[in-house]
């Protein structure tokens, strides 16, 4: 937590400094705009007063004497003014005006003069050449611009300091709020690291992107818990499920040792069958692991389900009939998915083998295919005894059987593999009782012939 606090502190300082620099830039730009505005206003004022002053002399003629007389009269009436009027002869000799400056060039220029003391002041001048060749000058004192320039350092410094304090404060506040919202995530992560896979991030105090992130993490934790639970179940049940055939195999081999009569062949045939059962269990476990982790070498293609289902039914109908049951085809829509033909075939065979193995003689089953809301829906329903409600979700896990099937030989992996295949194709497998009978529904997204890529991450999700 100490390291995290230091990182948050550095982040707050960096963001605050960046905010202060930005505000400093805003202050400088603002000053430049204000300075340009003041300068333009001064130039406009000089043009206005020049036109006004000379325009009043047009009737009598803007002679040097008339202009000089008006300047003297203006000086007598205006003791204090922000403007000063000057007149220079053609040779540059001053005629009227109380500022001691050299004749400026015609047009606008910046000048300096003694403002009633020993300190020089700045001004803006507009010089206009008269018909006589004399130079009429109006000088506008630049107190406003000078005051603005003098005020700039204090303003910029104040803005920078306020921006720095506000930026750092806002960043620390944001960091504190973010840390408080992430505290639940950190607490959950610590609990998961300690082995408590049931812990989840509370959603009641989160909103926005934090809620989206927490929801995504909770889904990930749900999947992790499911995988770990399946792994634990696999580890705990593997020895139990393999112990029975191994024990039978040992007994048969023990009986066969030292006996070489006509019964030896039968004994060793039974032993071979038990060995084959063990191999089949390991093969099924390997297949399940490959599918659930997305490592199965898939042959994804645009797959029409109807002909595939018809072929599987032709193959499995005699098998189910041998167990005294009956398989019928129901509604078959033309639906195309992006799928692996071998895996879909395995899914259908596993589901139909469950009908043959776990339903009593005389059971009728129906397999149908329909399109529903963009999904291909494969349904297998029977009129058997169904399953207890507690077994509906459990039997799709590895090594789990229904309570009524405890005495039936099998690996307990058929439904688990079928469910993994459905999830590999971004679909689902659901079981429900029909009273009477059981209904298995497999949903797989339909694509109307468009091949959708399946990656390992999405297959294992």
C-alpha positions in Angstrom: 0.0 0.0 0.0 2.9 2.3 0.7 4.2 2.0 -2.9 0.7 2.6 -4.3 0.4 5.8 -2.2 3.7 7.1 -3.5 2.7 6.4 -7.0 -0.6 8.2 -6.5 1.3 11.2 -4.9 3.6 11.5 -7.9 0.7 11.3 -10.2 -1.0 14.1 -8.4 2.1 16.3 -8.5 2.6 15.6 -12.2 -1.0 16.3 -13.1 -1.0 19.4 -10.9 2.2 20.7 -12.6 0.8 20.0 -16.0 -2.4 21.9 -15.0 -0.3 24.8 -13.7 1.7 25.0 -17.0 -1.5 24.9 -18.9 -3.0 27.8 -16.9 0.3 29.7 -17.3 0.0 29.3 -21.0 -3.6 30.5 -20.8 -2.5 33.5 -18.8 0.2 34.4 -21.3 -2.2 34.1 -24.2 -4.7 36.1 -22.4 -2.2 38.8 -21.7 -1.2 38.9 -25.4 -4.8 39.2 -26.5 -5.4 42.0 -23.9 -2.2 43.8 -25.0 -3.1 43.6 -28.6 -6.7 44.9 -27.8 -5.3 47.9 -25.9 -2.8 48.7 -28.7 -5.6 48.6 -31.3 -7.7 50.8 -29.2 -4.9 53.3 -28.8 -4.3 53.4 -32.6 -8.0 53.8 -33.3 -8.1 56.6 -30.8 -5.1 58.4 -32.4 -6.7 58.1 -35.9 -10.0 59.4 -34.6 -8.5 62.5 -32.8 -6.2 63.3 -35.7 -9.2 63.3 -38.1 -11.3 65.3 -35.7 -8.6 67.8 -35.0 -7.6 68.5 -38.6 -11.1 68.3 -39.8 -12.1 71.3 -37.7 -9.5 73.4 -39.5 -10.6 72.6 -43.1 -12.7 75.7 -43.4 -10.0 78.1 -42.4 -7.2 75.9 -43.9 -4.9 73.8 -41.9 -2.0 76.3 -41.9 0.9 76.0 -39.5 -0.3 79.2 -37.7 -3.8 77.9 -37.3 -2.7 74.5 -36.1 -0.2 76.0 -33.7 -2.8 78.4 -32.3 -5.2 75.5 -31.7 -2.5 73.5 -29.9 -1.7 76.5 -27.7 -5.4 77.0 -26.9 -5.8 73.3 -26.1 -2.8 73.3 -23.8 -4.2 76.3 -22.0 -7.6 74.6 -21.4 -6.3 71.0 -20.8 -3.9 70.9 -17.8 -4.1 67.1 -17.5 -4.7 64.9 -20.5 -3.7 61.4 -21.8 -3.0 63.0 -25.2 -0.5 65.6 -26.3 -0.5 67.6 -29.6 2.7 68.6 -31.3 3.6 70.6 -34.5 7.0 70.5 -36.2 8.2 72.6 -39.2 9.4 71.0 -42.4 12.9 71.1 -41.1 12.0 69.4 -37.8 11.9 72.5 -35.7 9.2 72.3 -33.0 6.4 74.9 -33.4 3.9 74.0 -30.7 3.6 71.3 -28.0 5.1 70.7 -24.6 6.8 67.4 -25.2 10.5 67.4 -25.8 10.8 64.6 -28.5 12.4 64.3 -31.9 10.1 64.5 -34.9 8.8 60.9 -35.5 8.4 59.4 -38.9 5.0 59.7 -40.5 2.6 57.1 -39.3 2.4 55.1 -36.1 5.5 54.8 -33.8 6.4 54.3 -30.2 8.1 57.3 -28.4 9.6 58.0 -25.0 9.4 61.4 -23.2 9.8 63.0 -19.8 6.5 63.0 -18.1 6.7 66.0 -15.9 9.8 64.8 -14.1 13.0 62.8 -14.6 11.4 59.5 -15.4 10.8 58.7 -19.0 7.4 57.4 -20.0 6.3 55.5 -23.1 3.7 56.7 -25.6 2.2 55.9 -28.9 2.4 58.5 -31.6 0.7 59.2 -34.9 2.4 61.7 -37.2 0.6 63.3 -40.1 2.3 65.4 -42.8 0.4 68.6 -43.6 0.1 70.3 -47.1 2.8 72.8 -46.0 5.2 70.0 -45.2 4.9 70.4 -41.5 4.4 67.4 -39.2 1.3 67.2 -37.0 1.8 64.7 -34.1 -0.6 63.3 -31.5 1.1 61.3 -28.7 -1.1 59.0 -26.6 0.3 58.1 -23.2 0.5 54.3 -22.6 -0.4 54.2 -18.9 -2.9 51.4 -19.5 -0.5 49.2 -21.5 2.3 50.0 -19.0 0.0 49.0 -16.1 -0.9 45.8 -17.8 2.8 44.9 -18.4 3.6 45.7 -14.8 0.6 43.6 -13.6 1.5 40.6 -15.8 4.1 38.9 -13.5 1.8 39.0 -10.5 -1.2 37.8 -12.5 0.7 35.0 -14.1 2.3 33.9 -10.8 -1.0 34.0 -9.0 -2.7 32.0 -11.8 0.1 29.4 -11.7 0.0 29.0 -7.9 -3.8 28.7 -7.9 -3.7 26.3 -10.8 -1.0 24.2 -9.1 -2.9 24.0 -5.8 -6.2 23.2 -7.5 -4.6 20.7 -9.9 -2.8 18.8 -7.1 -5.9 19.0 -4.9 -8.2 17.8 -7.6 -5.8 15.0 -8.5 -5.5 13.9 -4.9 -9.3 13.9 -4.6 -9.7 11.9 -7.8 -7.0 9.5 -6.7 -8.7 9.0 -3.3 -12.1 8.4 -4.9 -10.5 6.0 -7.4 -8.6 4.2 -4.6 -11.8 3.8 -2.5 -13.6 2.3 -5.5 -10.7 0.0 -6.3 -10.4 -1.1 -2.6 -13.2 -3.6 -3.1 -11.4 -5.0 -6.1 -8.1 -5.3 -4.2 -9.9 -6.9 -1.3 -11.4 -9.4 -3.6 -8.1 -10.1 -5.3 -6.5 -10.7 -1.9 -9.2 -13.1 -0.9 -8.9 -15.0 -4.2 -5.1 -15.1 -3.7 -5.7 -16.5 -0.2 -7.8 -19.3 -1.7 -11.4 -18.0 -1.2 -12.7 -18.4 -4.7 -16.3 -17.5 -3.6 -15.4 -13.9 -3.0 -16.8 -11.3 -5.5 -16.5 -7.6 -6.0 -19.6 -5.8 -4.5 -21.5 -3.9 -7.2 -23.8 -1.7 -5.0 -21.4 1.2 -4.6 -19.9 1.2 -8.1 -21.1 2.9 -11.3 -19.8 3.7 -14.7 -16.6 2.1 -15.9 -15.9 0.8 -12.4 -19.1 -1.2 -12.5 -18.4 -2.5 -16.0 -14.9 -3.6 -14.9 -16.2 -5.2 -11.7 -18.9 -7.1 -13.6 -16.3 -8.4 -16.1 -14.0 -9.4 -13.3 -16.8 -11.2 -11.4 -17.6 -13.1 -14.6 -14.0 -14.1 -14.8 -14.0 -15.2 -11.2 -17.1 -17.3 -11.8 -15.4 -19.0 -14.6 -12.3 -19.5 -12.5 -14.2 -21.0 -9.6 -16.0 -23.3 -12.0 -12.8 -24.5 -13.5 -11.1 -25.0 -10.1 -14.2 -26.8 -8.8 -14.2 -29.1 -11.8 -10.5 -29.7 -11.4 -10.9 -30.6 -7.7 -13.9 -32.8 -8.6 -11.8 -34.5 -11.2 -8.9 -35.1 -8.8 -11.2 -36.4 -6.0 -13.2 -38.7 -8.3 -10.5 -40.0 -10.6 -9.1 -42.5 -8.1 -12.7 -43.5 -7.0 -13.9 -44.1 -10.5 -10.8 -46.0 -11.6 -10.5 -48.1 -8.5 -13.5 -50.3 -9.4 -12.3 -51.5 -12.8 -8.7 -51.8 -11.5 -9.9 -53.9 -8.6 -11.9 -56.2 -10.9 -8.9 -56.4 -13.2 -6.6 -57.4 -10.4 -9.1 -60.0 -9.2 -9.5 -61.5 -12.6 -5.8 -61.7 -13.2 -5.3 -63.2 -9.8 -7.8 -65.9 -10.6 -6.1 -66.6 -13.9 -2.6 -67.0 -12.5 -1.7 -70.7 -12.3 -4.8 -71.8 -14.2 -4.5 -72.9 -17.7 -7.7 -74.6 -18.3 -10.6 -73.7 -20.6 -11.7 -70.9 -18.3 -8.4 -69.0 -18.8 -9.4 -67.5 -22.1 -12.6 -66.1 -20.7 -10.9 -64.7 -17.6 -8.3 -62.8 -19.7 -11.0 -61.6 -22.1 -12.8 -60.0 -19.2 -9.5 -58.5 -18.0 -8.9 -57.1 -21.4 -12.4 -55.5 -21.4 -11.7 -53.9 -18.0 -8.4 -52.5 -19.4 -10.3 -51.1 -22.4 -12.8 -49.4 -20.0 -9.9 -47.7 -18.2 -8.4 -46.6 -21.5 -11.7 -45.2 -22.7 -12.0 -43.2 -19.5 -8.6 -41.6 -20.0 -9.4 -40.9 -23.6 -12.6 -39.2 -22.6 -10.8 -37.2 -20.0 -8.2 -36.1 -22.5 -10.9 -35.1 -25.0 -12.8 -33.1 -22.3 -9.6 -31.3 -21.2 -8.8 -30.4 -24.8 -12.2 -29.0 -25.6 -12.6 -27.0 -22.3 -9.2 -25.4 -22.7 -9.6 -24.6 -26.4 -6.7 -26.9 -27.4 -8.8 -29.2 -29.5 -7.6 -29.2 -33.1 -10.9 -27.9 -34.6 -12.0 -28.1 -38.2 -14.4 -25.1 -38.2 -16.5 -24.8 -41.3 -20.0 -23.8 -42.4 -22.0 -26.8 -41.3 -25.5 -27.7 -42.2 -27.0 -29.4 -39.2 -30.0 -31.2 -40.8 -28.0 -33.8 -42.8 -25.6 -34.3 -40.0 -28.5 -35.1 -37.6 -30.1 -37.4 -40.0 -26.8 -39.4 -40.4 -26.4 -39.6 -36.6 -30.0 -40.8 -36.1 -29.5 -43.5 -38.8 -26.4 -44.7 -36.8 -27.9 -44.5 -33.3 -31.4 -45.7 -34.0 -30.4 -49.4 -33.9 -28.3 -48.9 -30.8 -31.3 -47.4 -28.9 -33.5 -50.1 -30.3 -31.2 -52.8 -28.9 -31.9 -51.3 -25.4 -35.6 -51.6 -26.0 -36.3 -47.9 -26.7 -37.3 -46.0 -29.8 -35.8 -42.9 -31.5 -37.8 -40.6 -33.8 -37.1 -37.6 -35.8 -39.1 -34.5 -35.2 -39.1 -31.1 -36.9 -35.9 -30.4 -38.8 -35.2 -26.9 -40.0 -32.5 -26.0 -42.4 -30.0 -24.2 -40.1 -26.3 -23.6 -40.7 -23.7 -23.0 -38.0 -20.0 -22.4 -37.9 -18.9 -25.7 -36.3 -16.6 -28.7 -36.2 -18.4 -31.7 -37.7 -16.6 -34.2 -35.6 -17.4 -32.4 -32.4 -21.0 -31.9 -33.2 -21.3 -35.6 -34.1 -19.7 -36.4 -30.8 -22.2 -34.2 -29.0 -25.2 -35.9 -30.6 -23.8 -39.4 -30.0 -23.2 -38.7 -26.4 -26.7 -37.4 -25.8 -28.3 -40.3 -27.6 -26.1 -42.8 -25.8 -27.5 -41.3 -22.5 -31.0 -42.1 -23.8 -30.0 -45.7 -24.5 -28.1 -46.2 -21.3 -30.0 -44.2 -18.6 -33.7 -44.7 -19.6 -35.8 -47.8 -19.1 -36.9 -50.1 -21.8 -39.8 -48.9 -23.8 -38.8 -45.2 -23.6 -39.5 -43.1 -26.7 -37.1 -40.2 -27.6 -37.5 -37.5 -30.3 -34.7 -35.4 -31.8 -35.6 -32.1 -33.5 -33.8 -29.0 -34.9 -35.3 -25.5 -35.0 -34.1 -22.0 -35.5 -34.9 -19.6 -32.6 -33.8 -16.0 -32.3 -30.6 -16.5 -34.3 -29.7 -19.8 -32.7 -29.8 -23.4 -33.9 -31.7 -25.3 -31.2 -31.2 -29.1 -31.0 -33.7 -30.7 -28.7 -33.8 -34.3 -27.5 -36.8 -35.2 -25.4 -38.0 -38.5 -24.0 -40.8 -39.9 -21.9 -38.6 -41.5 -19.3 -38.5 -40.9 -15.6 -36.5 -37.7 -15.9 -34.0 -36.5 -13.2 -34.4 -35.1 -9.7 -34.2 -31.3 -9.6 -30.9 -31.5 -7.7 -29.3 -33.6 -10.4 -30.1 -31.4 -13.4 -27.1 -29.1 -13.0 -24.8 -31.7 -11.4 -24.9 -34.4 -14.1 -23.3 -32.1 -16.7 -20.1 -32.0 -14.6 -17.3 -34.6 -15.0 -17.8 -37.9 -13.2 -21.3 -37.0 -12.1 -24.3 -39.4 -12.6 -27.9 -39.2 -11.7 -28.9 -40.8 -8.5 -30.9 -43.4 -10.4 -27.9 -44.3 -12.6 -25.5 -45.2 -9.8 -25.5 -48.9 -10.8 -25.1 -48.3 -14.5 -21.6 -48.7 -15.8 -20.1 -45.6 -17.4 -17.5 -42.9 -17.0 -19.8 -40.1 -16.1 -18.2 -37.9 -18.7 -20.7 -38.1 -21.6 -22.8 -35.0 -20.6 -19.7 -33.1 -19.5 -18.1 -33.6 -22.9 -21.4 -32.6 -24.7 -21.6 -29.4 -22.6 -18.0 -28.6 -23.3 -18.6 -29.0 -27.1 -21.6 -26.7 -26.9 -19.6 -24.1 -25.1 -16.7 -24.5 -27.6 -19.2 -23.4 -30.2 -20.2 -20.4 -28.1 -23.4 -22.1 -27.2 -25.0 -23.8 -24.2 -26.5 -27.1 -23.1 -29.5 -27.1 -20.7 -31.5 -29.9 -19.1 -35.1 -29.7 -17.8 -37.8 -32.1 -16.8 -40.9 -32.4 -19.0 -43.1 -34.5 -16.6 -42.8 -37.1 -17.8 -39.4 -37.3 -19.3 -36.2 -35.2 -19.8 -35.5 -32.5 -22.3 -32.0 -31.6 -23.4 -31.7 -28.4 -25.4 -28.5 -27.3 -27.1 -28.2 -23.7 -28.4 -25.5 -22.9 -30.9 -25.4 -19.5 -32.8 -26.5 -19.8 -36.4 -24.6 -18.0 -39.0 -26.4 -18.6 -42.3 -23.3 -20.0 -43.9 -20.8 -17.4 -42.5 -17.8 -19.0 -40.9 -17.1 -17.5 -37.5 -13.7 -17.9 -36.0 -13.4 -19.7 -32.7 -10.3 -18.9 -30.6 -9.0 -20.6 -27.5 -10.1 -17.8 -25.1 -13.6 -17.7 -26.3 -13.9 -21.5 -26.3 -12.7 -21.8 -22.8 -14.8 -18.8 -21.5 
